[in-house]
Amino acid sequence: MAITPLPDPPSRADPSSFSDRADDFLGALPLFVAQTNATAAEMEAAAVTAINAPGTSGTSITSLAVGTGSKTFTLEQTGKAFARGQFVIIARTAAPTTYMHGQITAYDSSTGAMTVSVSNTGGGGTYAAWTVSLSLPQIALPLSGNAEVSGPVRFSVTTRFGESILLDGGSPSIQFGSTGATFWNPVPNSLAIGPADRATHRMFFDVAGQVNVHGQRGSSGNIQASGALRVIAGYVGGYAVSTYDVNNYTAVQFVRDVGGNPVQTGSITVTDTGVSYNTNSDYRLKENPTPITGALDRVLSVPALRFNFIGSDVTVDGFLAHEAARGVPEAVQGEKDAMVDIGRAVPPPQPAPIVGIRQDKAPAGWGWSATGEQDGEPVGTATAPAAPAPLAGIPQTQCPPGWTWTKTGEVEAYQSIDQAKLVPVLWAAVQELAGEIAALKAQLGAPA
């Protein structure tokens, strides 16, 4: 029905016509109200007709408890075009996030009776006002909350998850392909990677964060590999170690990141009879070469000693690092009598529990326990996961981000020595001695 437009309303800007326009406007209101009410009645009748017409949506007032399994109810409308085998979603009319999803196993269009095998749900509770409509023919996962799926979920396209993925149950796992790698949790706070049957580990991360590759669980801290192991530095200026097949005679390659490019600085090579420890020494890498002078004095300034390390009865030959630094400083790392601060690292305080929250609104990883209902929905208390234990006796550089570190003491930072770096000075000292011996022989008239 067409509604007759109302005449122009009265306006104080035009006092001369105010009274006439007011009479006309008020006189038209009864017809306007009658036509509006008639149009509303027509719209309501059209909506009822649309709902009652054959189609694939309807409503039900059957009382149902949210859950999986067989659910039988009656549609308020008959003659709907549902059929056995179709997938439907039975959503609570007042709160569609509460729903049941499954496949129609029985349907009588003359009575509206329908049976659905429910395999996926959202929310919980018992209600008697539902909207039933067709859904996709695969399992529908909720956009929020917990999804319970009894069979495999397959995605044929790239799938993105905006929050955490929670694997729950007695033995959860992620498998890539029917025979591909499987990720699973064999013991609390650990992760294993292995074949689909999970009979053996290919890689295992234990509760202490130690890694075992192609070894046995429990071999603490081992990294074992039957093939090559390559570790690349993740920052400019970092160092890395690479291992290659020993048949290529390079056991370990030391690589330094220089301007984003890997540059070899040394290697450990093997032969049929021995091992060589190599440091770059190509002339193309060096500049300003000059002969070493005063080498004999430098050698004489560093006493060679015999000693044993504390806790060991084995006597060895060597040097004290701080004394060797006087003659060949580049052979020594660290400072004499250096100390390092150690302390206690404490994690930040955990957030307070959230009271009166729905389970699907609880932060990812938090625990949740029901305490009651609100607007027909279960609510409860969400609790943050337990804070990790404090770390004691660590330097500040090892304090995790966001933690608080407090100094508790000091420990000795020991010096170390690379004795191979003494060789050039020893070599030069021998050359100086050879020169002095030749000069003495010349003075004595002895043959050179």
Secondary structure, 3 states (H helix, E strand, C coil): CCCCCCCCCCCCCCHHHHHHHHHHHHHHHHHHHHHHHHHHHHHHHHHHHHHHCCCCEEEECCCEECCCEEEEEEECCCCCCCCCCCEEEEEECCCCCCEEEEEEEEEECCCCEEEEEEEEEECCCEECCEEEEECCCCCCCCCCCCCCCCCCCCCCCCCCCCCCCCCCCCCCEEECCCCCCEEECCCCCCEEEECCCCCCCCEEECCCCCEEECCCCCCCCCCCCCCCCEECCCCCCCEEEEECCHHHCEEEEEEEEECCEEEEEEEEEECCCCEEEEECCCHHHCCCCCCCCCHHHHHHCCCCEEECCCCCCCCEEECCHHHHHHHCHHHEECCCCCEEEEEEEECCCCCCCEEEECHHHCCCCCEEEEEEEECCEEEEEEECCCCCCCEEEECHHHCCCCCEEEEEEEEECCCEECHHHHHHHHHHHHHHHHHHHHHHHHHHCCCC
